[in-house]
Amino acid sequence: MENHPQFTAMASAAIHAAQSDMGENAHLVPVYATATFTFDNAQQGMDRFSGTAPGYIYSRFGNPTVSVAEKLIATLEAFGIVQEDGSPLPLKALLHSSGQAAMASMFLANIAAGDTVLTHYSLYGGTHEFLFDFLPKFGVKALIADLHDLDSVEKLLQKDHTIRMIHIESPANPSMRCVDIAAVCKIASAYSVKVSVDNTFATPYLQQPFRYGADFVFHSTTKFLNGHGTAIGGVLLGKDLSLMQKVNKTAKLLGGCANPFDTFLLVQGIKTLELRMKQHCSNAMRVAEFLYAHAGVAKVNFNGLPSHPDYELSARQMRYPGAVMSFELKNGFDAAVRFIDRLQMCVRAVSLGTLDTLVSHPASMTHSGMKKEDREKAGISDGLIRISVGLESVEDILRDLEQALG
Ligand SMILES: *Cc1c(COP(=O)(O)O)cnc(C)c1O
């Protein structure tokens, strides 16, 4: 990045910060499909292992294609953020094979038996299961609190000194509830508690949690960052560079490393992030307004609507409210199944953040394994539909939704 001019917009950084310095003058980042790297002699091998000489060793520890993506994402997540002394915020990014792998590296590197992680309702299913079913086997506790109630968060931190981390997902699926990241970070730092943010739904274009004091940010790059649904991936970012070295050790041990080909696809996808997000968000606003006005729809959960409880917070904390929302059909499960089956253009699939509009029915798909009463506690009624608004012409999206609802 040292050779680059100051970019005035994230779009330019997304396109130009992916340049590699690997020789050969390749226009795009080359795919380094190699498991290992050669040493000229024993001394060089020794020096690389001890860290006294630069150079790659083995692709689980690092790979040139992967390094380009890590620098690119770090540039975007830190874009325009300055520290107290006026210097740009340095960030370290670690690319992983999936969002889950990035999340696991983060928690496993930062907590130990006896520690507690504080979080909120309606987390991504994989994160919830990791915190509440998996970590307890290793003596780690997870606790749910209403992170909107800052007084009670502070009281909890005062009382319970085992709380080491607060984990936030904002906006969170399917309610699209948001958490005031700056307010939570302020309280957390007074108690030396680290804050991590799952920024998957927002991407760095819509929200930069490091601006608000977050210690760690992770993304499932599978979603909007890749943007085309071509690969699973995840990234973990941190601002404490020595701590990130420790996290890197854990990541290497867990072995969830990104592969170079998926990374190439990711880098290509990221280049259009700003352009895509603008259109995703403007289409989503139209879809939300359409659904809100529709007689068959009981409720729309979208942080871009003034009726949403976090409308003002979202407007303050995010550039635009995003492109994922959920809505409830008046006639429950049967109406939801009928709606899903009648879609002609929008795609029936889980996941989100792809070019095409993806529609899913949590009660019969992602959350069908859960008991109905537990689903309802998590805000997932039988008539709830989730939609990730794509980049088709918004007129075509609206027409398809209208005929499927009719
Ligand atoms: C998809 C997703 C994840 C998990 O990421 P994978 O790439 O599927 O491992 C985590 N958090 C959120 C918010 C997600 O949408």
The ligand as an SDF file (V2000), in Angstrom:
LIG
                    3D

 15 15  0  0  0  0  0  0  0  0999 V2000
  -22.8180  -17.1370    6.8510 C   0  0  0  0  0  0  0  0  0  0  0  0
  -22.5270  -16.4410    8.1230 C   0  0  0  0  0  0  0  0  0  0  0  0
  -21.5520  -16.8980    9.0090 C   0  0  0  0  0  0  0  0  0  0  0  0
  -20.7680  -18.1950    8.7790 C   0  0  0  0  0  0  0  0  0  0  0  0
  -19.9580  -18.0980    7.6770 O   0  0  0  0  0  0  0  0  0  0  0  0
  -19.5410  -19.3520    6.7410 P   0  0  0  0  0  0  0  0  0  0  0  0
  -18.7600  -18.6930    5.6730 O   0  0  0  0  0  0  0  0  0  0  0  0
  -20.7910  -20.0200    6.2920 O   0  0  0  0  0  0  0  0  0  0  0  0
  -18.7210  -20.2590    7.6030 O   0  0  0  0  0  0  0  0  0  0  0  0
  -21.3160  -16.1690   10.1580 C   0  0  0  0  0  0  0  0  0  0  0  0
  -22.0090  -15.0490   10.4400 N   0  0  0  0  0  0  0  0  0  0  0  0
  -22.9780  -14.5930    9.6220 C   0  0  0  0  0  0  0  0  0  0  0  0
  -23.7180  -13.3530    9.9930 C   0  0  0  0  0  0  0  0  0  0  0  0
  -23.2780  -15.2640    8.4390 C   0  0  0  0  0  0  0  0  0  0  0  0
  -24.2430  -14.8130    7.6460 O   0  0  0  0  0  0  0  0  0  0  0  0
  1  2  1  0
  2  3  1  0
  2 14  2  0
  3  4  1  0
  3 10  2  0
  4  5  1  0
  5  6  1  0
  6  7  2  0
  6  8  1  0
  6  9  1  0
 10 11  1  0
 11 12  2  0
 12 13  1  0
 12 14  1  0
 14 15  1  0
M  END
$$$$
